[in-house]
């Protein structure tokens, strides 16, 4: 049980109170922004649990950056796999220099060769090249719950007379890697560009959250002894931090947007469906770029097996969560790496998993059954033109290897129920079918539908006229390429230069990026990407139509903003076909119902296999 029965009362508080104030808080009269009376001084921000000095001031953009503000206590020892606890009081003024990333590991099977991955020896060469990049996404610390704050100078100088909209960014990385500082000194995840594009009318926040086994360990043992999907609770703690403290820097807690890409967007999707859509996500607008997650639903089987494998790798076989909380950081780090190394290439051992509470069932099933947060004002939902290319494993060259891949990804009972066979028929083998000319195109369709674009279509269907649809097609149109215009920064501060340098020289598409970025910042400010978009620009931002339900009636989605090489246009989107997404939803329902994991009030019917058992028999 939680640590020990002697401390059950204390842990009840920690598990049910994301922010409980400790003794030693700063007095309310001292909270907020202060300037020291000396030349070139940087302001300080005093919170109830400590004071942080701004780390830098961008003179060109008039933006102050506060780095590495704690939003949760270090989740170590007994605080592992619980909701974030309130930070301890910091006596000394913090300068933002300390703030490690969360512990992470690299993804096995990333395709850096594109189509070349499928040539003879291509997959082996690809694995070698992909391995060269892995040190970028390794290391980190368990003490990682920090956020960065980008605030316009006018709000810092006069916070009481400003109520600016707030954007919270959630990064991607397949839930196993990434951080708010992953690409420094490049401007990815740096809020300066978006704030500047808004004419200094938004506040931008980026934050870390626990990854891999630290953030997304699940299974029945975790449900009874800890908190599954702890990474989602880290993210929620950031949104709660905004509610509690953003007014101190001139922010408006009622005008909060959640932005995210890939796993970050998939996280937003899960916040919208948390507890069956009954939990206020603490934001009213959202931008979801390539919402992604791998379906994980077998709470008693596959997820518990992952938990047991992790405990064994950590030297805690049979010891449960108590042993893991007492284990050394080194042992847990090695176990986390081993867990991902054992995953099928191009797949993941861990990620958002159903837990019967925060994630009652898979998010797309909650959307399909009408169980999502309806207080959302509007959202932008986008995907790239070629989502799956980076995730196609060139080792899959035959029909039999495709079948084996499905067996590795899905728990055993799905094959026994005939679900794997239904998938192989829908994505037919090369022999006896003319739908696919190579095994790679077959795998690409499956991965695209299963992990990316059908999430986007089902979101659009669930929220209808509250959505704006986009496809990012700038060559090569691969996953995550839309981060380039999202974080475009007209003037980028690099320590190797004496002053800010013009970033358009580095990227060469400044006008395009500014138009793209203006859609996003307009949405953050007004809930409408058109209101302050850059219509007088080269290329110009065109009128972006809001979704009509008729846009989603046909096989392909209509009235989609296409961001392509030469500008913007309105197109028919062929990357999320209705027949494919209806089938993916059926698969999700089939595997859930076959395992008995459906909430009794939200069972999604399916017809791809015959099932006779109660679809909710194992939910509780």
Buried (B, 14 or more C-beta within 10 A) or exposed (E): EBBEEEEEEEBEEBBEEBBEEEEEBBEEEEBBBEEEEEEEEBBBBBBBBBBBBBBBBBEBBBBBBBBBBBBBBBBBEBBBBBBBBBBBBBEEEBBBEEBBBBBBBBBBBBBBBBBBBBEEEBBEBBBEBBEEEBEEBBBBBBBBBBBBBBBBBBBBBEBEEBBBBBBBBBBBBBBBBBBBBBBEEBBBBBBBBBBBBBEBBBBBBBBBBBBBBBBBBBBBBBBEBBBBBBBBBBBBBBBBBBBBBBBBBBBBBEBBBBBBBBBBBBBBBBBBBBEBBEBEBBBBBBBBBBBBBBBBBBBBBBBBEBBBBBBBBBBBEEBBBBBBBBBEEEBBBBBBBBBBEEBBBBBBBBBBBBBBBBBBBBBBBBBBBEBBBEEBBBBBBBBBBBBBBBBBBBBBBEBEEBBEBBBEBBBEBBBEBBBBBBBBEBBBBBEEEEEBEEBBBBBBBBBBBBBBBBBBBBBBBBBEEBBBBBBBBBEEBBBBBBBBBBBBBBBBBBEEEEEBBEBBEEBEBBBBBBBBBBBBBBBBBBBBBBEBBBEEBEBEBBEBBBBEEEBBEEEBBBBBBBBBEEBBEBBBBEBBBBEBBBBBBBBBBBBBBBBBBBBEEBBBEBEBBEBEEEBBEBBE
